[in-house]
Amino acid sequence: MAYNNNYCIILAGGVGRRLWPVSREKLPKQFVDFLGTNRTLLQQTFDRYRKIVPTDHIIISTHVTYKDIVLEQLPELNENQLILEPMRRNTAPSIYWACSLIQQKNANANIIVAPTDHVILKEDEFCKAINNGLEFIDRHPYLLTLGIKPNSPVTEYGYIQLTDEKEDRFIKVKTFVEKPQLEFAKIFVDSGEFYWNSGIFLWNVDTAMRAFAKYMPEICTKLSNGIEEFSTCPNISIDYAVMEKADNVYVQLCDFGWADLGTWELMYQHHDKDKHQNVTLSGETMLYDCENNIITAPKDNIIIAQGLKDYLIAVKDKVIMICKKDDNAAIRKFYNELQMKSGEKYI
């Protein structure tokens, strides 16, 4: 397998509403340093994959309004390494468009598709897993996903059910299950047949383009006429459009300290906690009789709280939100109602 055949598509076009009010329309989560490393989630993702593929083979797929932010945060890139989505249409159209452009440059390309809202604790193990996966899809016409052994019944993750069919260390996928209810997530974890779906995909460009043509012909037809048709594409994820339908999907079981940071509850689970199980992402705190909370505020702010358990306190640009940290439906409701009341002012 040639190193110069390796490419990476980093997906950086979302708005991260589940991490509002810190994640905003003008500066969503991928451009924010949530982990206190002085590197944003996008920059950390870029740092991770540049160890595996040539820097000029990294493609950033993002919304057109974020072009300048991407180039500012990643000065190593040229403008021609950006896929600028004129309208948000989820991941399937943007991934197809990026793959089609890569295919024009290199018909033998092996491609990694990577979200930006991941944390990886074991970088060496991660690089080893990705390289093993690239070698696998270089030799086999399969779509590959990376699976993580679950340690708890998380309802915000997708799950992968395994078959008994193996090829080397890779296992054929039986089915995908998106964000199950808690009782089903418990059954999945206890069964040992299910793994978390990391959302990291690998494939040879020829294998991918064949799958796209078979399972999402409408998108292929529209975008064959150029990016001008992007806004008319259906709003659908690559998971629903292809991965859940294809019969040639394999999974590589991995252990590299993976976590998704897509919600406040998941952010809480990842971070170090004080003796009362509270997490402070930024700002100062004085907490009395408080436990299991997550707090974030500007660095020059101090949050004083009493008697809170399992709460989120988030302060950002004239918005103060206090709510149960695991109540994503409530956060979505607050966001939508505030947008209806005040327009984009606080969004």
C-alpha positions in Angstrom: 0.0 0.0 0.0 1.4 3.3 -1.0 1.5 6.1 1.5 0.7 8.7 -1.2 -2.6 6.8 -1.8 -3.9 7.8 1.7 -6.4 10.6 2.0 -8.6 11.9 4.9 -11.9 13.8 4.8 -12.5 15.7 8.0 -16.1 16.6 8.5 -16.3 20.1 10.0 -19.6 21.6 8.8 -22.0 21.1 11.7 -23.3 23.7 14.2 -23.2 21.5 17.3 -26.6 22.6 18.7 -26.4 20.0 21.5 -23.4 21.9 22.9 -25.1 25.3 22.8 -24.7 27.9 24.2 -20.9 27.4 23.9 -21.2 26.1 20.4 -22.8 28.9 18.2 -23.8 29.3 14.6 -20.8 31.7 14.0 -18.3 29.6 15.9 -19.5 26.0 16.4 -18.0 23.3 18.5 -15.3 22.1 16.0 -13.7 25.5 16.2 -13.7 25.7 20.0 -11.1 24.4 22.5 -13.3 22.3 24.7 -10.5 20.3 26.2 -8.3 23.1 27.5 -5.3 22.1 25.2 -5.0 25.4 23.3 -6.0 23.5 20.2 -9.6 23.4 19.0 -11.4 20.1 18.1 -10.7 20.7 14.4 -7.0 21.4 15.1 -6.7 18.3 17.3 -8.3 16.2 14.6 -6.0 17.6 11.9 -3.0 16.9 14.2 -4.1 13.3 14.6 -4.5 12.5 10.9 -1.5 14.3 9.6 0.6 11.6 11.2 -1.1 9.1 8.9 -1.7 10.8 5.6 0.2 13.5 3.7 -0.8 17.0 4.8 -1.9 18.0 1.3 -4.1 14.9 1.2 -6.3 16.1 4.1 -9.6 17.6 2.9 -11.8 19.7 5.2 -15.6 19.5 4.4 -17.3 22.5 6.0 -20.0 25.1 5.4 -19.0 28.0 3.2 -19.4 30.5 6.1 -16.6 28.8 8.0 -14.0 29.0 5.2 -12.0 31.8 6.9 -12.1 30.2 10.3 -10.7 26.9 8.9 -7.9 28.6 7.0 -7.0 30.7 10.2 -7.0 27.6 12.4 -5.2 25.4 9.9 -2.7 27.7 8.0 -1.0 24.5 6.7 -3.9 24.0 4.2 -4.5 25.6 0.8 -8.0 26.7 -0.2 -8.2 23.8 -2.7 -8.2 21.4 0.3 -11.6 22.8 1.4 -15.0 21.4 0.4 -17.3 24.4 0.9 -20.9 23.3 1.4 -23.4 26.0 0.2 -26.1 24.6 2.4 -26.1 22.0 5.2 -27.3 18.7 3.8 -25.8 16.3 6.4 -22.8 14.0 5.7 -23.8 11.9 2.6 -23.7 14.7 0.0 -20.5 16.2 1.3 -18.7 12.9 1.6 -19.7 11.9 -1.9 -18.5 15.2 -3.3 -15.2 15.0 -1.5 -14.7 11.4 -2.6 -15.5 12.3 -6.2 -12.9 15.0 -6.2 -10.3 12.7 -4.6 -11.0 10.1 -7.3 -10.3 12.6 -10.0 -6.8 13.1 -8.5 -6.1 9.5 -7.5 -8.1 6.5 -8.7 -6.3 4.3 -6.2 -7.1 6.5 -3.2 -7.7 4.9 0.2 -9.9 7.3 2.2 -10.5 8.0 5.9 -13.7 9.8 6.8 -13.4 11.5 10.3 -15.7 13.6 12.5 -14.1 16.4 14.6 -15.9 15.8 17.9 -13.8 12.9 19.1 -11.2 12.5 21.8 -8.5 9.9 21.4 -6.5 9.1 24.5 -4.1 6.5 23.1 -2.7 8.2 20.0 -0.2 5.4 19.1 -2.9 2.7 19.3 -5.1 4.9 17.2 -2.5 5.4 14.4 -1.8 1.6 14.4 -5.6 0.9 14.0 -6.0 3.4 11.2 -3.0 2.0 9.3 -4.2 -1.6 9.7 -7.6 -0.5 8.4 -6.1 1.3 5.4 -4.1 -1.9 4.5 -7.4 -3.9 4.8 -9.5 -1.7 2.5 -6.6 -1.5 0.1 -6.8 -5.3 -0.4 -10.5 -5.8 -0.1 -13.6 -4.1 -1.7 -15.2 -3.5 1.7 -16.5 -0.5 3.6 -14.9 -0.4 7.0 -16.0 1.2 10.3 -14.1 1.3 13.6 -16.0 -0.3 16.5 -15.4 0.5 20.2 -16.1 -2.0 23.0 -18.9 -0.4 25.1 -18.3 -0.1 28.8 -21.7 1.4 29.6 -25.2 1.6 28.0 -24.7 5.1 26.4 -27.9 6.1 24.5 -26.2 8.9 22.5 -24.0 6.4 20.5 -24.8 4.2 17.6 -24.3 0.5 17.9 -22.9 -2.2 15.6 -24.0 -5.8 15.7 -21.4 -8.3 14.7 -21.8 -11.5 12.6 -19.6 -14.6 13.0 -18.0 -14.0 9.6 -14.4 -12.8 9.9 -11.6 -11.9 7.5 -8.3 -11.6 9.2 -9.0 -9.5 12.4 -12.0 -7.8 10.7 -15.6 -8.8 11.3 -18.6 -8.5 9.0 -21.4 -6.2 10.3 -24.8 -7.6 10.8 -26.7 -4.4 11.5 -26.5 -0.8 12.8 -28.7 0.6 15.5 -28.9 4.3 16.0 -29.1 5.8 19.5 -31.2 3.1 21.2 -33.4 3.7 24.3 -31.7 2.9 27.6 -33.3 -0.6 28.0 -32.1 -1.7 24.6 -28.6 -0.2 25.1 -28.3 -2.3 28.3 -29.3 -5.4 26.4 -26.8 -4.6 23.7 -23.9 -4.1 26.2 -24.8 -7.3 28.1 -25.0 -9.4 25.0 -21.4 -8.9 23.9 -22.6 -8.8 20.2 -22.7 -5.0 19.9 -20.0 -2.4 19.7 -20.2 1.4 19.6 -20.0 2.9 16.2 -17.2 5.4 16.3 -18.3 7.1 13.1 -14.8 6.8 11.6 -15.0 5.1 8.1 -12.4 3.8 5.8 -12.7 2.7 2.2 -11.0 2.6 -1.2 -12.4 5.3 -3.4 -13.6 2.8 -6.1 -15.4 0.7 -3.5 -17.1 3.8 -2.1 -18.2 5.2 -5.4 -19.7 1.9 -6.3 -21.7 1.9 -3.0 -22.7 5.5 -3.5 -24.0 4.8 -7.0 -26.0 1.8 -5.7 -27.5 3.2 -2.5 -27.8 6.9 -3.1 -28.1 7.4 -6.9 -30.1 10.6 -6.5 -27.2 12.4 -4.8 -24.7 11.0 -7.4 -26.9 12.2 -10.3 -27.4 15.7 -8.8 -23.7 16.3 -8.0 -22.5 14.9 -11.3 -23.7 18.3 -12.6 -21.5 20.1 -10.2 -21.5 21.7 -6.7 -24.3 24.0 -7.9 -26.8 21.1 -7.3 -25.6 20.6 -3.7 -28.5 22.4 -2.1 -31.1 20.2 -3.9 -29.6 17.0 -2.4 -31.6 15.2 0.3 -30.6 15.9 3.9 -29.2 12.5 4.9 -26.3 11.1 6.8 -23.8 8.6 5.3 -24.9 6.1 7.9 -28.5 6.1 6.7 -27.7 6.5 3.0 -25.1 3.8 2.7 -23.6 2.1 5.7 -26.9 0.7 7.0 -27.9 -0.6 3.6 -24.6 -2.0 2.2 -23.8 -5.8 2.5 -20.0 -5.4 2.4 -19.5 -3.5 5.6 -16.8 -4.7 8.1 -15.8 -3.5 11.5 -12.4 -3.3 13.1 -12.6 -3.7 16.9 -10.4 -1.0 18.5 -9.3 0.2 21.9 -7.6 3.5 21.7 -9.4 5.5 24.4 -12.2 6.9 22.2 -15.0 9.2 23.2 -17.5 11.3 21.4 -18.0 14.8 22.7 -21.3 15.5 21.0 -23.4 16.4 24.1 -22.9 18.0 27.5 -23.4 14.6 29.2 -20.7 13.0 27.0 -18.4 16.0 27.7 -19.0 15.4 31.4 -18.2 11.7 31.2 -14.8 12.4 29.5 -13.4 15.1 31.8 -11.6 14.7 35.1 -13.8 15.3 38.1 -13.2 16.8 41.6 -14.0 14.9 44.8 -17.7 15.7 44.4 -17.7 14.5 40.8 -18.1 18.1 39.4 -16.4 19.1 36.1 -15.3 22.7 35.5 -14.3 23.2 31.8 -13.5 26.9 32.2 -14.0 29.8 34.6 -13.7 29.7 38.4 -16.2 28.0 40.7 -17.3 28.0 44.3 -19.6 25.0 44.8 -21.5 24.1 48.0 -23.3 20.9 48.3 -23.0 20.3 44.6 -22.2 17.0 42.8 -22.1 15.5 39.3 -22.3 18.9 37.6 -20.5 20.3 34.5 -19.8 24.0 34.4 -18.3 26.3 31.8 -17.9 30.1 31.8 -15.5 32.7 30.5 -12.2 32.6 32.2 -12.7 35.9 34.1 -16.1 34.7 35.5 -16.8 32.9 38.7 -19.8 30.6 39.2 -21.2 30.2 42.8 -23.7 27.5 43.2 -25.4 25.6 46.0 -27.4 22.3 46.1 -27.1 21.3 42.5 -26.9 17.7 41.3 -26.5 16.5 37.7 -26.8 20.0 36.3 -25.1 22.0 33.5 -24.2 25.6 34.0 -23.1 27.2 30.8 -22.3 30.9 30.3 -21.4 32.2 26.9 -21.9 35.6 25.1 -24.9 36.9 27.1 -26.5 33.5 27.5 -26.6 31.7 30.9 -28.2 28.3 30.8 -28.9 26.1 33.9 -30.5 22.7 33.2 -30.1 19.0 33.7 -26.9 18.1 31.9 -28.4 14.9 30.3 -31.7 16.4 29.1 -30.9 16.9 25.5 -34.6 17.3 24.6 -34.8 20.3 27.0 -31.7 21.9 25.5 -33.1 21.5 22.0 -36.4 23.1 23.2 -34.6 26.0 24.8 -32.6 26.6 21.6 -35.6 26.4 19.3 -37.8 28.6 21.5 -35.1 31.2 22.0 -34.5 31.3 18.2 -38.2 31.9 17.6 -38.3 34.6 20.2 -35.1 36.5 19.5 -34.0 35.3 16.0 -30.2 34.6 15.6 -29.2 37.1 18.4 -28.3 34.4 20.9 -27.9 31.5 18.5 
